[in-house]
Each structure stands twice: as C-alpha cells, then as structure tokens.
Amino acid sequence: MAFAPKGPETSFFEALDQHRASLLAMVKRGTGETPAEATRMASRFEDSVGLQMIPRCTTRKVRSDSPKSVKKFALILKILSMIYKLIQSNTYATKRDIYYTDSQLFGNQAAVDNIIDDISCMLKVSRRSLHVLSTSKGLIAGNLRYMEEDGTRVQCACSATATAVPSNIEGIQNLITDAKFLLIVEKDATFQRLLDDNFCSRMSPCIMVTGKGIPDLNTRLLVKKLWDTFHIPVFTLVDADPHGIEIMCIYKYGSMSMSFEAHNLTVPTIRWLGLLPSDIKRLNIPKESLIPLTKCDQMKLDSILRRPYITYQPSWRKEMEMMADSKMKAEIQALTFLSSDYLSRVYLPNKLRFGGWI
C-alpha cells in the first residue's frame, strides 16, 4: 500500500537502489563489511555484529561477606526479587519505576541502571526478558506504519509532528513501509528543523529517527528492527566532531557497556552521510563558523582512531585525521552560512542522489 506524499522522480533514487542491492547481496551471502581477519585480530570486535563481549573477559565478584560489596550484593538481591515478581505476574516496569520503589535505599538512578545491566549480562538475557523496560526519548517520522503489542495502530507522518519511539520495540508488529532509506539524525534540533523544512515529505518515501543525542536503548532497538525487517540503507547525520562520530559508532558498532547484547542493537551496514570534515573544506565553510577542538575532543578522537573497527573503515579514518590535523570541528548548523535551508534543500538531497556517503 502506497504512502503519501510523493517525493522525487524514480531516477533520483538510482544510487540508493544500487546501494540497497549491494546490501541485499551481502545479507544473502551472510558476510560482514570488513575482512574476516577483524574477528581474529580484535577479539572484542565481530564485523557482522559489532562490539561483543568476549567469552573469557574480565569479571568481578560481589560477595555478601565483604564490607566493600555487601551493599551492592543486597541491592542486586532486592532488584532480582522485584524482577521475579514482575515475571511471575507478567507485568513490566521501567528502570525509573524500580528506583522510586525505594529511592533512599538505591541512592541514585545510576545504581539501579548499572545493576540491571549487570543482571542482564550475568544471565545473558535482554532487559525485556527481565520485564524491565527503558523509557524512550527518541522520535520517528516518515513512511512507516506498525501495530503495538496492545493492538494500537500507529501511522508515522512526514509532518512537523513526530511520533515517540515506543517503549516496547519487541512487541511491535505488522510493520509496513515503502521507504527508500532510513536517516538517523543525531540532534533533536536538527531533526525538527528537517521536519519544519518538509525534508521528509520532499524526500518521500523515507524514514527519519533521532535519539536526541546519545541514543537510548529503545531507539537503538528500533533502528535494528527496521534494518532486520526491511534491509533498506541506513545513514547517519551527525556533527563533524568527536561526539557526533561516537554517537554514530554506537548505532553502527555498539558500546562496551552493552556489548553483551550487541546482536540485538547494532547495524554494521550504517553509512556516514554527513557532516563530513571534507565537506567543510569542499563547501568553503569559513573558519568563523567552526569551533576549535578542545583537549577533551582531541582525547576522544584519539580514542576512536585506536578502536579495532576503524582499521576497516579507511574513509572514516581519513575524515577523522583531517579533523585532527585542522584541530577544528563543526556543527551541522554551520551549513546555514550558505543558506538557512541549505541542509534540507541542497546538501542532503545531493548526498542521497549522488551517493555521497562513506
């Protein structure tokens, strides 16, 4: 069933269609994007999955008879007891709900979050299997329909009003789309600006998602589900800075903290659409629109360059080395120097039409 509104002519999507054909061929072969040596040379990195927890990794013990860990041990038992009751009653709770059952005992939300992650890792199950849900902060817009677990039918739109990412991704079903691509937008402000500029309608059929910065679990699960279901090209639009690159890497390769659940969260086929450091030079963005890298930025950039998967992304490495050499970074908003709607009317359409991703 077709979606409205209608976007560009069919010829506009030729590069995207060719890219999708190559992705489908790769899926059919069951291969990843990097050489097989990636797995052997870096035991924490599996090219077709992302960052994975290795079988013989470092562990820590929490003991009931140790003064240093007795409180942590008690909190683990407390949360395990709550999880048991949730499963027995077939009900669900958010991490926030668990914290507020006894906020004085837990002390802070981070303590609850860390223990739930530890329990998931220890039992080798997802949070959903523990009947613990995460609060969603992400948004989705574009050509997509689905039904939630309770039977609610959701139709996302290309309008200025986006739909909240559901809190139960595993429960959604009957997903329908004719989208040519999925665009992950780093920041909510950029996402909203694209909607206001009718980018989603003009590039229809497409889907846009934002995790509003560092993505929450549900936004990552949704992106993964959309890839697994439709195998459409997935692109990222992030700031040309180490923080934006880090966020892109989380979607593509995962994070160390959630490496035990990488197979449910990562999409290694993701491509970097923008903003590229080379674009800054190519478009003659003035130095006044750029921001000097801080010492923290430089440390983050160095850290990313040392990661095993970057070895197998030479184009990414080249862009990051260009950033390091210039000692400058840029936000997506730097493109407004060219025109207020340059991002939505020129930059992104040209990138998508002519294959300007890496």
C-alpha positions as CSV (number, residue, x, y, z in Angstrom):
1,M,0.0,0.0,0.0
2,A,1.5,3.3,-1.0
3,F,2.1,6.2,1.3
4,A,1.6,9.9,0.7
5,P,3.1,12.3,-0.1
6,K,5.0,11.6,-3.3
7,G,8.7,12.6,-3.3
8,P,11.2,12.9,-6.1
9,E,11.1,11.1,-9.5
10,T,12.2,7.4,-9.5
11,S,15.5,8.3,-11.2
12,F,16.5,10.3,-8.1
13,F,16.8,7.1,-6.1
14,E,19.1,5.2,-8.5
15,A,22.2,5.5,-6.3
16,L,20.2,4.4,-3.3
17,D,18.7,1.5,-5.1
18,Q,22.1,0.3,-6.2
19,H,23.4,0.6,-2.7
20,R,20.4,-1.4,-1.4
21,A,21.1,-4.1,-4.0
22,S,24.6,-4.4,-2.7
23,L,23.4,-4.6,0.9
24,L,20.9,-7.3,0.0
25,A,23.6,-9.3,-1.8
26,M,25.8,-9.0,1.3
27,V,22.9,-10.2,3.5
28,K,22.3,-13.1,1.2
29,R,26.0,-14.1,1.4
30,G,25.9,-13.7,5.1
31,T,29.1,-11.7,5.2
32,G,30.0,-8.5,7.1
33,E,31.6,-5.4,5.8
34,T,35.2,-5.9,6.9
35,P,37.7,-8.6,6.3
36,A,37.4,-11.8,8.2
37,E,40.7,-11.0,10.0
38,A,38.8,-8.4,12.0
39,T,37.4,-11.1,14.3
40,R,40.7,-12.8,14.8
41,M,42.8,-9.7,15.3
42,A,40.4,-8.0,17.7
43,S,38.6,-10.4,19.9
44,R,36.1,-7.8,21.1
45,F,35.1,-6.9,17.5
46,E,32.9,-9.0,15.2
47,D,32.5,-7.4,11.9
48,S,28.9,-8.6,11.3
49,V,27.7,-7.8,14.8
50,G,29.9,-5.0,16.3
51,L,31.5,-4.9,19.7
52,Q,30.8,-8.2,21.5
53,M,31.7,-9.4,25.0
54,I,34.5,-12.0,24.7
55,P,34.0,-15.4,26.4
56,R,36.9,-15.0,28.8
57,C,36.6,-11.4,29.7
58,T,37.4,-9.7,33.0
59,T,34.8,-10.3,35.7
60,R,34.2,-9.0,39.2
61,K,32.8,-10.7,42.2
62,V,30.2,-9.3,44.6
63,R,30.2,-11.1,47.9
64,S,27.8,-11.0,50.9
65,D,30.6,-11.3,53.4
66,S,32.7,-8.5,52.1
67,P,32.3,-5.0,53.7
68,K,33.2,-3.4,50.4
69,S,30.4,-5.1,48.4
70,V,27.8,-6.1,50.9
71,K,25.5,-3.1,49.9
72,K,25.9,-3.9,46.2
73,F,25.0,-7.6,47.0
74,A,21.9,-6.5,48.9
75,L,20.8,-4.2,46.0
76,I,21.2,-7.0,43.5
77,L,19.1,-9.3,45.6
78,K,16.5,-6.6,46.0
79,I,16.2,-6.0,42.2
80,L,16.3,-9.7,41.5
81,S,13.3,-10.1,43.8
82,M,11.5,-7.4,42.0
83,I,12.3,-8.9,38.6
84,Y,11.0,-12.3,39.9
85,K,7.7,-10.7,40.9
86,L,7.4,-8.9,37.6
87,I,7.9,-12.1,35.6
88,Q,5.5,-14.1,37.9
89,S,2.8,-11.5,37.4
90,N,3.6,-10.9,33.7
91,T,3.9,-7.2,34.3
92,Y,6.5,-4.7,33.3
93,A,8.3,-1.8,35.0
94,T,10.7,0.9,33.9
95,K,14.1,1.4,35.5
96,R,12.7,4.6,36.8
97,D,9.8,2.7,38.4
98,I,12.2,0.4,40.2
99,Y,14.3,3.3,41.5
100,Y,11.3,5.0,43.0
101,T,10.1,1.9,44.9
102,D,12.9,2.8,47.4
103,S,14.9,5.8,46.3
104,Q,16.6,6.1,49.6
105,L,17.9,2.6,49.5
106,F,19.2,2.8,45.9
107,G,20.6,6.3,46.4
108,N,20.5,7.3,42.7
109,Q,19.2,6.1,39.4
110,A,22.6,5.2,38.1
111,A,22.9,2.5,40.7
112,V,19.7,0.8,39.5
113,D,20.7,1.1,35.8
114,N,24.1,-0.5,36.5
115,I,22.7,-3.4,38.5
116,I,20.0,-4.1,35.8
117,D,22.8,-4.1,33.2
118,D,24.9,-6.5,35.3
119,I,21.9,-8.8,35.8
120,S,21.2,-8.9,32.0
121,C,24.9,-9.6,31.4
122,M,25.1,-12.3,34.1
123,L,22.0,-14.1,32.9
124,K,22.8,-13.4,29.2
125,V,19.3,-12.1,28.5
126,S,17.8,-8.8,27.3
127,R,16.2,-6.3,29.7
128,R,12.9,-7.1,28.1
129,S,13.3,-10.7,29.2
130,L,13.7,-9.4,32.8
131,H,10.4,-7.4,32.3
132,V,12.3,-4.2,32.7
133,L,11.6,-1.5,30.1
134,S,13.6,1.6,29.3
135,T,11.9,5.0,28.9
136,S,12.1,6.1,25.3
137,K,13.3,9.6,24.4
138,G,13.6,9.1,20.6
139,L,11.4,10.3,17.8
140,I,10.4,8.8,14.4
141,A,8.8,10.3,11.4
142,G,8.1,9.3,7.8
143,N,6.6,6.5,5.8
144,L,6.0,3.8,8.4
145,R,3.1,2.0,9.9
146,Y,3.0,-0.6,12.7
147,M,0.9,-2.1,15.4
148,E,1.9,-2.0,19.1
149,E,1.6,-5.1,21.4
150,D,-1.7,-3.8,22.8
151,G,-3.3,-3.5,19.3
152,T,-2.8,0.2,18.9
153,R,-2.2,1.1,15.3
154,V,0.4,3.8,14.7
155,Q,0.9,5.7,11.5
156,C,4.0,7.9,11.4
157,A,3.8,11.0,9.3
158,C,6.0,13.3,7.3
159,S,4.5,16.3,9.0
160,A,6.1,18.6,11.6
161,T,4.8,16.3,14.4
162,A,6.9,13.2,15.0
163,T,5.9,10.0,16.8
164,A,7.6,8.9,20.0
165,V,9.6,5.8,19.8
166,P,7.6,3.0,21.5
167,S,8.9,1.6,24.8
168,N,8.2,-2.0,23.8
169,I,10.1,-2.5,20.5
170,E,9.9,-6.3,20.6
171,G,6.1,-6.1,20.9
172,I,5.5,-4.0,17.7
173,Q,4.4,-6.0,14.7
174,N,2.9,-5.6,11.2
175,L,5.5,-3.0,10.2
176,I,4.8,-1.6,6.7
177,T,6.9,0.9,4.7
178,D,8.0,1.7,1.2
179,A,10.8,3.9,2.4
180,K,14.0,4.1,0.3
181,F,16.2,4.9,3.2
182,L,16.4,5.5,6.9
183,L,18.1,8.6,8.2
184,I,19.4,8.8,11.8
185,V,19.7,12.4,12.9
186,E,22.0,13.0,15.9
187,K,20.3,16.0,17.4
188,D,16.6,16.8,18.1
189,A,17.0,20.4,16.9
190,T,18.3,19.3,13.5
191,F,15.6,16.6,13.3
192,Q,12.8,19.2,14.0
193,R,14.4,21.6,11.5
194,L,14.3,19.0,8.8
195,L,10.6,18.3,9.6
196,D,9.8,22.0,9.5
197,D,11.6,22.3,6.1
198,N,9.4,19.4,4.8
199,F,12.5,17.4,4.1
200,C,10.7,14.2,4.9
201,S,7.9,14.9,2.5
202,R,10.2,16.1,-0.3
203,M,12.4,13.0,0.0
204,S,9.4,10.6,0.5
205,P,9.4,7.7,0.8
206,C,11.8,7.7,3.7
207,I,12.0,7.3,7.5
208,M,13.8,9.6,9.9
209,V,14.8,8.8,13.5
210,T,16.5,10.7,16.3
211,G,17.8,9.5,19.6
212,K,18.2,13.1,20.8
213,G,22.0,12.7,21.3
214,I,23.4,9.5,22.8
215,P,20.6,7.1,21.8
216,D,18.5,5.3,24.4
217,L,18.1,1.5,24.2
218,N,14.7,1.7,22.5
219,T,15.9,3.9,19.7
220,R,18.7,1.5,19.0
221,L,16.4,-1.4,19.1
222,L,14.0,0.3,16.7
223,V,16.8,1.1,14.2
224,K,17.9,-2.5,14.4
225,K,14.4,-3.8,13.9
226,L,13.8,-1.6,10.8
227,W,17.1,-2.9,9.3
228,D,16.3,-6.5,10.0
229,T,12.8,-6.2,8.7
230,F,13.3,-4.1,5.5
231,H,17.1,-4.1,4.7
232,I,16.9,-0.5,3.5
233,P,20.0,1.7,3.5
234,V,20.6,3.4,6.9
235,F,22.5,6.7,7.1
236,T,23.6,9.0,9.9
237,L,23.6,12.8,10.0
238,V,25.9,13.9,12.9
239,D,28.0,16.9,13.8
240,A,31.6,16.8,12.4
241,D,33.0,16.4,15.8
242,P,34.2,13.5,18.0
243,H,31.0,13.4,20.0
244,G,28.9,13.0,16.8
245,I,31.2,10.3,15.5
246,E,30.9,8.5,18.8
247,I,27.2,8.5,18.6
248,M,27.3,7.2,15.0
249,C,29.7,4.4,16.2
250,I,27.2,3.4,18.9
251,Y,24.5,2.8,16.3
252,K,26.8,1.0,14.0
253,Y,29.1,-1.0,16.3
254,G,27.6,-0.7,19.7
255,S,29.1,0.3,23.1
256,M,31.3,-1.6,25.5
257,S,28.7,-1.3,28.3
258,M,26.1,-3.1,26.2
259,S,28.4,-5.4,24.3
260,F,26.7,-8.5,25.8
261,E,23.6,-7.5,23.8
262,A,25.3,-6.3,20.6
263,H,23.5,-8.8,18.3
264,N,20.2,-7.0,19.2
265,L,21.4,-3.5,18.9
266,T,23.9,-2.9,16.2
267,V,23.6,-2.2,12.4
268,P,27.1,-2.6,10.9
269,T,25.7,-1.5,7.4
270,I,25.2,2.1,8.6
271,R,26.9,4.7,6.4
272,W,28.1,8.2,7.4
273,L,26.2,10.7,5.2
274,G,27.3,13.9,6.9
275,L,28.5,16.2,8.2
276,L,31.9,15.1,6.9
277,P,35.1,17.1,7.7
278,S,35.9,17.0,4.0
279,D,32.5,18.7,3.3
280,I,33.6,21.7,5.4
281,K,36.6,22.2,3.1
282,R,34.7,21.4,-0.1
283,L,32.0,23.9,0.7
284,N,34.4,26.6,1.9
285,I,32.7,27.0,5.3
286,P,34.5,30.0,6.9
287,K,36.7,29.5,9.9
288,E,34.4,31.8,11.9
289,S,31.7,29.1,11.6
290,L,34.0,26.4,13.0
291,I,34.9,25.6,16.6
292,P,38.4,24.7,17.9
293,L,38.8,21.1,19.2
294,T,39.1,21.1,23.0
295,K,41.6,18.8,24.8
296,C,38.7,16.5,25.7
297,D,37.7,16.4,22.0
298,Q,41.3,15.5,20.9
299,M,41.4,12.7,23.5
300,K,38.0,11.4,22.3
301,L,39.2,11.5,18.7
302,D,42.4,9.7,19.5
303,S,40.4,7.0,21.4
304,I,38.1,6.4,18.4
305,L,41.0,6.2,16.0
306,R,42.5,3.4,18.1
307,R,39.4,1.2,18.0
308,P,39.7,-2.0,16.0
309,Y,36.8,-1.3,13.7
310,I,38.3,2.0,12.4
311,T,41.1,-0.1,10.8
312,Y,38.4,-1.4,8.4
313,Q,36.9,2.0,7.7
314,P,39.7,3.8,5.8
315,S,37.3,6.5,4.6
316,W,36.2,7.2,8.2
317,R,39.8,7.3,9.3
318,K,40.8,9.8,6.6
319,E,37.9,12.1,7.7
320,M,38.9,11.9,11.3
321,E,42.6,12.5,10.6
322,M,41.5,15.6,8.6
323,M,39.7,16.8,11.7
324,A,42.7,16.1,13.9
325,D,45.0,18.0,11.5
326,S,42.8,21.0,11.3
327,K,42.1,21.0,15.0
328,M,38.6,22.3,14.2
329,K,35.1,20.8,14.5
330,A,31.8,21.9,13.1
331,E,28.1,21.6,14.0
332,I,25.6,20.8,11.3
333,Q,24.3,24.3,11.8
334,A,27.5,25.6,10.2
335,L,25.8,25.0,6.8
336,T,23.4,27.9,7.5
337,F,26.3,30.1,6.4
338,L,25.5,29.1,2.8
339,S,21.7,29.5,3.3
340,S,19.1,28.9,6.0
341,D,17.7,25.8,4.3
342,Y,20.9,24.6,2.6
343,L,20.9,21.4,4.7
344,S,17.4,20.2,3.7
345,R,17.2,21.6,0.1
346,V,20.8,21.1,-1.2
347,Y,23.2,19.2,1.0
348,L,21.2,16.2,1.9
349,P,19.3,15.8,-1.4
350,N,22.6,15.9,-3.4
351,K,24.3,13.4,-1.0
352,L,21.4,11.0,-1.4
353,R,21.1,11.4,-5.1
354,F,24.8,11.1,-6.0
355,G,25.9,8.6,-3.3
356,G,27.8,11.0,-1.1
357,W,28.1,8.6,1.9
358,I,31.1,6.6,3.2
